[in-house]
Amino acid sequence: MNEKDNIKRIRSLINTATKKFSGMNKGSRMLLKIGVAVFTIFLLFALLLEILMISGALNIPETLKLVEWSVIYSFRFWIMIVFGAVILDILINR
């Protein structure tokens, strides 16, 4: 019974998020899409660096740091874009 309630809560949360996203203005939605695209590009870059490091094709002493910082900063950028899009939507809808 508890599992069904959890699934209903998750579905209602997803439905609410979908309604809020579709209700956002065009600029905010575009900002969110740009944020997701940049986040994905940086994660793919980190994955490529990791693969090259493991295979031995890339021998830079600080490769692990490059991977770590590309993931951290891409996540930080994505968070700033999401909050910026939400704030932009709130300010425009007032």
FIKESE-681272 format. One line per field, with one value per residue: residue in three letters; z, y, x of N, C-alpha, C, O in turn. Coordinates in pm, 1 decimal. Layout:
<mizas>
rest <- (ALA / ...)
nz <- (Z / ...)
ny <- (Y / ...)
nx <- (X / ...)
caz <- (Z / ...)
cay <- (Y / ...)
cax <- (X / ...)
cz <- (Z / ...)
cy <- (Y / ...)
cx <- (X / ...)
oz <- (Z / ...)
oy <- (Y / ...)
ox <- (X / ...)
</mizas>
This chain:
<mizas>
rest <- (MET / ASN / GLU / LYS / ASP / ASN / ILE / LYS / ARG / ILE / ARG / SER / LEU / ILE / ASN / THR / ALA / THR / LYS / LYS / PHE / SER / GLY / MET / ASN / LYS / GLY / SER / ARG / MET / LEU / LEU / LYS / ILE / GLY / VAL / ALA / VAL / PHE / THR / ILE / PHE / LEU / LEU / PHE / ALA / LEU / LEU / LEU / GLU / ILE / LEU / MET / ILE / SER / GLY / ALA / LEU / ASN / ILE / PRO / GLU / THR / LEU / LYS / LEU / VAL / GLU / TRP / SER / VAL / ILE / TYR / SER / PHE / ARG / PHE / TRP / ILE / MET / ILE / VAL / PHE / GLY / ALA / VAL / ILE / LEU / ASP / ILE / LEU / ILE / ASN / ARG)
nz <- (0.0 / 76.5 / -120.5 / -345.6 / -272.3 / -268.4 / -538.6 / -647.9 / -536.6 / -654.9 / -924.3 / -916.2 / -847.7 / -1075.2 / -1266.5 / -1174.7 / -1206.9 / -1484.5 / -1566.5 / -1460.4 / -1605.5 / -1868.0 / -1842.8 / -1822.8 / -1948.1 / -2283.3 / -2291.8 / -2048.2 / -2074.6 / -2290.0 / -2174.9 / -1984.3 / -2156.0 / -2282.6 / -2061.7 / -1997.0 / -2229.6 / -2225.0 / -1985.2 / -2050.9 / -2258.9 / -2122.4 / -1943.8 / -2123.8 / -2224.5 / -1992.9 / -1967.5 / -2201.8 / -2151.7 / -1931.7 / -2044.1 / -2232.6 / -2055.0 / -1909.5 / -2110.4 / -2180.5 / -2382.0 / -2337.7 / -2156.8 / -1937.0 / -1647.6 / -1461.9 / -1524.2 / -1393.6 / -1219.4 / -1410.1 / -1508.1 / -1274.9 / -1212.4 / -1443.2 / -1425.5 / -1179.3 / -1221.6 / -1443.3 / -1331.4 / -1140.6 / -1312.8 / -1441.5 / -1227.5 / -1164.3 / -1401.7 / -1396.8 / -1162.5 / -1243.7 / -1464.0 / -1336.1 / -1168.3 / -1364.3 / -1490.3 / -1280.1 / -1240.5 / -1489.1 / -1503.5 / -1310.4)
ny <- (-118.8 / 122.4 / 159.8 / 214.6 / 460.4 / 612.8 / 603.2 / 739.1 / 991.5 / 1060.2 / 1064.5 / 1274.2 / 1482.9 / 1490.9 / 1557.2 / 1812.4 / 1948.0 / 1934.0 / 2087.3 / 2336.1 / 2382.4 / 2394.8 / 2621.1 / 2821.5 / 3117.3 / 3188.0 / 3265.8 / 3173.9 / 2897.6 / 2852.8 / 2921.5 / 2716.6 / 2495.1 / 2555.4 / 2541.2 / 2266.0 / 2157.8 / 2256.4 / 2143.5 / 1870.9 / 1861.5 / 1924.1 / 1709.0 / 1498.1 / 1569.8 / 1531.6 / 1256.0 / 1168.7 / 1256.2 / 1091.9 / 835.4 / 851.3 / 885.3 / 645.5 / 459.1 / 522.7 / 690.6 / 958.4 / 1149.0 / 1343.6 / 1507.2 / 1608.4 / 1506.8 / 1383.0 / 1583.4 / 1764.9 / 1627.1 / 1609.2 / 1884.0 / 1969.3 / 1833.2 / 1930.4 / 2212.6 / 2222.5 / 2127.5 / 2328.5 / 2545.7 / 2460.8 / 2460.9 / 2737.5 / 2836.6 / 2716.3 / 2830.3 / 3095.9 / 3094.0 / 3035.0 / 3259.3 / 3459.6 / 3389.5 / 3433.0 / 3710.0 / 3813.0 / 3728.1 / 3878.8)
nx <- (81.6 / 192.3 / 382.1 / 227.2 / 120.6 / 353.9 / 422.6 / 205.7 / 248.3 / 492.4 / 415.3 / 228.6 / 398.6 / 562.9 / 369.4 / 296.5 / 540.3 / 564.3 / 344.0 / 418.0 / 653.4 / 556.3 / 407.9 / 589.9 / 757.4 / 881.6 / 1153.9 / 1260.5 / 1226.2 / 1395.5 / 1639.4 / 1662.9 / 1686.6 / 1927.3 / 2097.6 / 2079.1 / 2188.1 / 2454.2 / 2541.9 / 2527.8 / 2717.7 / 2957.8 / 2967.3 / 2997.9 / 3247.6 / 3403.4 / 3369.9 / 3495.0 / 3759.1 / 3815.4 / 3799.2 / 4007.5 / 4218.6 / 4217.1 / 4263.6 / 4518.2 / 4590.7 / 4603.9 / 4822.5 / 4838.4 / 4948.4 / 4758.3 / 4503.7 / 4291.7 / 4209.2 / 4115.1 / 3892.2 / 3739.7 / 3692.5 / 3561.3 / 3319.4 / 3219.9 / 3204.8 / 3035.8 / 2799.6 / 2753.8 / 2716.4 / 2482.5 / 2300.6 / 2297.1 / 2187.1 / 1933.0 / 1817.9 / 1832.6 / 1657.6 / 1416.3 / 1388.9 / 1381.0 / 1141.2 / 960.8 / 990.6 / 906.8 / 642.3 / 515.1)
caz <- (0.0 / 86.3 / -249.5 / -434.7 / -232.5 / -314.7 / -683.7 / -672.8 / -501.7 / -758.5 / -1045.5 / -898.6 / -852.8 / -1215.8 / -1334.8 / -1133.1 / -1271.8 / -1627.2 / -1580.6 / -1434.6 / -1716.5 / -1985.9 / -1814.5 / -1821.6 / -2071.1 / -2384.1 / -2255.5 / -1939.5 / -2128.5 / -2372.9 / -2081.2 / -1928.9 / -2259.9 / -2299.6 / -1944.8 / -2010.5 / -2338.7 / -2178.6 / -1883.8 / -2122.5 / -2331.9 / -2028.0 / -1893.5 / -2230.1 / -2225.6 / -1879.5 / -2001.1 / -2302.3 / -2082.1 / -1848.3 / -2132.9 / -2285.4 / -1945.9 / -1876.0 / -2221.3 / -2189.4 / -2497.9 / -2287.5 / -2041.2 / -1872.8 / -1504.7 / -1383.8 / -1598.4 / -1298.6 / -1175.3 / -1520.6 / -1508.7 / -1154.1 / -1222.0 / -1550.7 / -1373.4 / -1074.0 / -1275.9 / -1529.2 / -1241.9 / -1085.0 / -1419.7 / -1463.0 / -1114.8 / -1180.7 / -1512.8 / -1352.1 / -1073.5 / -1324.7 / -1543.9 / -1245.9 / -1127.6 / -1481.9 / -1509.1 / -1174.3 / -1265.0 / -1607.8 / -1477.7 / -1212.5)
cay <- (0.0 / 238.1 / 176.2 / 280.1 / 600.5 / 676.4 / 618.2 / 847.6 / 1118.0 / 1088.9 / 1103.5 / 1408.5 / 1575.8 / 1502.3 / 1632.5 / 1951.8 / 2003.9 / 1947.8 / 2203.0 / 2457.9 / 2402.3 / 2438.3 / 2754.9 / 2919.5 / 3194.7 / 3131.7 / 3292.5 / 3084.5 / 2762.2 / 2849.6 / 2921.7 / 2581.6 / 2405.3 / 2586.1 / 2485.9 / 2120.3 / 2127.8 / 2281.7 / 2041.7 / 1745.9 / 1873.3 / 1914.7 / 1571.1 / 1416.3 / 1605.0 / 1462.5 / 1114.2 / 1148.8 / 1266.2 / 972.9 / 722.2 / 868.7 / 865.3 / 503.0 / 384.8 / 557.8 / 776.9 / 1093.2 / 1137.8 / 1473.1 / 1475.0 / 1649.4 / 1471.2 / 1354.7 / 1713.6 / 1820.3 / 1556.4 / 1650.0 / 2022.6 / 1984.7 / 1786.5 / 2021.7 / 2342.2 / 2207.7 / 2118.2 / 2462.1 / 2627.1 / 2417.4 / 2509.7 / 2881.8 / 2857.9 / 2678.5 / 2935.3 / 3216.3 / 3078.1 / 3045.8 / 3399.2 / 3532.8 / 3360.4 / 3500.2 / 3854.5 / 3846.2 / 3701.8 / 3972.1)
cax <- (0.0 / 280.8 / 447.6 / 131.3 / 113.8 / 477.2 / 413.8 / 109.1 / 314.2 / 592.6 / 341.9 / 172.2 / 511.3 / 601.6 / 263.8 / 308.7 / 659.6 / 533.7 / 254.9 / 495.4 / 746.1 / 481.8 / 356.7 / 698.4 / 767.5 / 971.9 / 1292.9 / 1300.3 / 1239.5 / 1516.1 / 1751.8 / 1673.4 / 1736.6 / 2069.5 / 2165.0 / 2087.1 / 2281.1 / 2591.2 / 2569.9 / 2553.3 / 2844.3 / 3069.0 / 2974.4 / 3057.9 / 3389.1 / 3464.3 / 3371.3 / 3599.3 / 3888.1 / 3833.0 / 3826.8 / 4142.6 / 4314.0 / 4220.8 / 4323.2 / 4658.7 / 4614.1 / 4627.5 / 4910.4 / 4855.2 / 4958.6 / 4641.9 / 4382.6 / 4184.3 / 4160.2 / 4036.1 / 3763.9 / 3667.4 / 3648.0 / 3462.6 / 3191.0 / 3174.2 / 3166.0 / 2918.0 / 2684.2 / 2731.0 / 2659.5 / 2345.4 / 2220.5 / 2278.9 / 2094.6 / 1798.5 / 1768.0 / 1814.4 / 1535.9 / 1301.7 / 1378.4 / 1336.0 / 999.4 / 885.9 / 992.8 / 828.4 / 500.2 / 457.2)
cz <- (0.0 / -46.3 / -348.5 / -401.2 / -278.1 / -464.7 / -719.0 / -642.5 / -607.7 / -887.5 / -1032.2 / -901.5 / -996.9 / -1293.9 / -1300.7 / -1200.7 / -1420.8 / -1651.6 / -1560.0 / -1550.0 / -1840.2 / -1966.5 / -1812.8 / -1953.0 / -2160.8 / -2347.6 / -2147.1 / -1987.7 / -2213.1 / -2284.1 / -2019.8 / -2031.2 / -2285.4 / -2183.5 / -1953.5 / -2119.3 / -2294.6 / -2074.1 / -1950.3 / -2195.8 / -2237.2 / -1967.5 / -1998.0 / -2243.4 / -2111.9 / -1906.0 / -2102.5 / -2239.6 / -2000.0 / -1933.5 / -2190.0 / -2178.9 / -1913.5 / -1986.0 / -2239.7 / -2307.1 / -2456.0 / -2158.9 / -1985.7 / -1722.1 / -1424.1 / -1454.4 / -1504.5 / -1244.8 / -1283.0 / -1525.6 / -1391.8 / -1168.5 / -1335.2 / -1505.7 / -1270.6 / -1133.0 / -1372.8 / -1444.1 / -1181.6 / -1188.2 / -1441.7 / -1351.6 / -1128.2 / -1293.3 / -1470.3 / -1260.8 / -1148.8 / -1407.5 / -1456.9 / -1202.3 / -1244.0 / -1505.1 / -1404.6 / -1200.6 / -1385.4 / -1582.3 / -1376.4 / -1278.5)
cy <- (125.9 / 265.4 / 246.0 / 428.1 / 676.6 / 699.7 / 730.0 / 983.9 / 1157.7 / 1132.6 / 1243.2 / 1514.2 / 1597.6 / 1581.6 / 1781.2 / 2018.5 / 2025.5 / 2068.2 / 2333.6 / 2487.3 / 2451.9 / 2578.2 / 2861.9 / 2997.2 / 3138.3 / 3151.6 / 3199.6 / 2941.6 / 2748.1 / 2845.1 / 2783.7 / 2482.8 / 2428.9 / 2527.8 / 2335.2 / 2082.5 / 2146.9 / 2177.6 / 1908.7 / 1749.2 / 1858.6 / 1774.7 / 1476.9 / 1443.7 / 1533.4 / 1311.7 / 1083.5 / 1157.5 / 1141.4 / 850.8 / 730.9 / 845.7 / 716.3 / 422.5 / 415.8 / 648.2 / 919.7 / 1082.7 / 1277.3 / 1446.8 / 1507.3 / 1617.3 / 1445.9 / 1484.0 / 1778.7 / 1756.8 / 1603.7 / 1791.1 / 2043.9 / 1937.9 / 1885.6 / 2153.9 / 2332.8 / 2197.3 / 2253.8 / 2554.5 / 2591.3 / 2467.8 / 2659.6 / 2912.0 / 2824.5 / 2786.5 / 3065.9 / 3209.6 / 3092.0 / 3191.2 / 3484.3 / 3512.4 / 3431.5 / 3650.1 / 3893.7 / 3828.5 / 3796.7 / 4082.6)
cx <- (86.4 / 350.6 / 356.1 / 118.8 / 237.5 / 474.5 / 317.0 / 171.5 / 416.7 / 523.8 / 282.3 / 282.2 / 556.8 / 496.8 / 269.7 / 427.8 / 634.9 / 443.2 / 330.2 / 591.0 / 672.6 / 424.2 / 464.4 / 701.1 / 877.3 / 1118.9 / 1343.7 / 1317.1 / 1365.4 / 1640.7 / 1771.6 / 1729.1 / 1884.9 / 2149.7 / 2182.1 / 2187.5 / 2425.8 / 2633.0 / 2604.5 / 2687.4 / 2963.1 / 3080.5 / 3032.5 / 3207.1 / 3463.0 / 3473.4 / 3480.7 / 3738.3 / 3917.7 / 3867.0 / 3968.1 / 4248.9 / 4328.5 / 4289.2 / 4470.8 / 4691.3 / 4646.9 / 4708.1 / 4941.7 / 4855.3 / 4832.5 / 4510.3 / 4265.4 / 4124.0 / 4074.1 / 3897.7 / 3678.9 / 3611.2 / 3549.4 / 3324.3 / 3135.8 / 3125.5 / 3049.4 / 2791.9 / 2651.5 / 2668.3 / 2514.0 / 2254.0 / 2194.6 / 2180.9 / 1951.5 / 1740.7 / 1745.4 / 1687.7 / 1411.5 / 1281.3 / 1329.7 / 1187.2 / 914.5 / 878.2 / 907.7 / 679.2 / 437.4 / 385.0)
oz <- (-68.7 / -80.8 / -427.5 / -490.9 / -321.5 / -512.7 / -810.7 / -715.7 / -645.2 / -952.9 / -1127.1 / -952.7 / -1036.3 / -1378.2 / -1387.7 / -1246.5 / -1477.2 / -1747.4 / -1633.1 / -1588.6 / -1909.8 / -2064.5 / -1802.3 / -2055.9 / -2119.5 / -2370.7 / -2153.4 / -1947.3 / -2209.0 / -2314.3 / -2004.7 / -1996.6 / -2307.4 / -2204.2 / -1920.7 / -2103.6 / -2323.7 / -2075.3 / -1910.2 / -2194.6 / -2268.6 / -1942.6 / -1964.3 / -2270.6 / -2132.3 / -1871.1 / -2090.0 / -2270.2 / -1998.7 / -1897.5 / -2195.3 / -2208.0 / -1892.7 / -1957.8 / -2308.2 / -2329.9 / -2531.1 / -2064.0 / -1987.5 / -1673.2 / -1326.4 / -1444.3 / -1534.4 / -1226.6 / -1252.3 / -1545.4 / -1407.8 / -1139.3 / -1324.1 / -1544.1 / -1275.1 / -1098.3 / -1383.2 / -1480.7 / -1172.2 / -1156.4 / -1458.8 / -1378.3 / -1106.0 / -1281.5 / -1504.7 / -1280.0 / -1120.8 / -1420.2 / -1498.2 / -1200.0 / -1225.0 / -1536.1 / -1436.5 / -1185.1 / -1383.1 / -1633.8 / -1358.8 / -1210.8)
oy <- (223.4 / 380.9 / 328.3 / 511.8 / 791.3 / 804.1 / 807.9 / 1080.3 / 1274.6 / 1226.8 / 1321.5 / 1624.1 / 1710.5 / 1664.2 / 1866.0 / 2132.3 / 2125.2 / 2142.8 / 2430.4 / 2602.9 / 2541.1 / 2646.6 / 2980.7 / 2949.3 / 3052.5 / 3062.2 / 3152.0 / 2872.2 / 2645.6 / 2773.6 / 2738.6 / 2396.5 / 2334.0 / 2471.4 / 2282.6 / 1986.8 / 2062.9 / 2129.8 / 1841.9 / 1651.1 / 1787.9 / 1727.0 / 1385.8 / 1352.3 / 1480.8 / 1247.9 / 983.2 / 1076.2 / 1091.7 / 772.1 / 631.1 / 793.3 / 667.3 / 328.8 / 341.7 / 679.5 / 993.5 / 1015.9 / 1322.2 / 1371.7 / 1438.2 / 1694.5 / 1484.0 / 1493.7 / 1840.4 / 1825.9 / 1634.4 / 1814.1 / 2129.4 / 1996.9 / 1920.5 / 2201.7 / 2427.3 / 2252.4 / 2290.8 / 2632.4 / 2679.9 / 2512.4 / 2704.7 / 3003.8 / 2897.5 / 2829.5 / 3138.2 / 3309.6 / 3153.0 / 3240.0 / 3572.2 / 3607.3 / 3484.4 / 3710.7 / 3998.3 / 3905.5 / 3794.3 / 4169.8)
ox <- (56.1 / 375.7 / 402.2 / 107.7 / 227.7 / 518.9 / 343.4 / 149.2 / 426.3 / 568.6 / 285.6 / 260.6 / 585.9 / 531.7 / 250.1 / 417.8 / 680.0 / 463.9 / 309.1 / 608.2 / 721.1 / 394.7 / 433.6 / 653.3 / 955.4 / 1200.3 / 1457.1 / 1410.5 / 1433.4 / 1736.2 / 1885.1 / 1809.8 / 1960.2 / 2257.1 / 2288.4 / 2263.3 / 2511.0 / 2746.4 / 2699.8 / 2761.7 / 3058.9 / 3191.3 / 3108.1 / 3284.9 / 3572.4 / 3572.7 / 3551.0 / 3825.5 / 4030.2 / 3954.6 / 4039.9 / 4356.4 / 4439.5 / 4363.9 / 4541.2 / 4808.1 / 4710.6 / 4667.1 / 5056.3 / 4771.0 / 4803.6 / 4415.0 / 4152.2 / 4002.6 / 3972.2 / 3797.8 / 3560.7 / 3493.9 / 3461.5 / 3223.3 / 3017.8 / 3017.4 / 2971.1 / 2688.1 / 2534.5 / 2578.4 / 2430.1 / 2142.4 / 2082.3 / 2099.8 / 1858.6 / 1626.9 / 1649.8 / 1617.1 / 1312.9 / 1168.3 / 1245.7 / 1115.3 / 808.1 / 772.3 / 842.7 / 598.1 / 315.6 / 330.5)
</mizas>
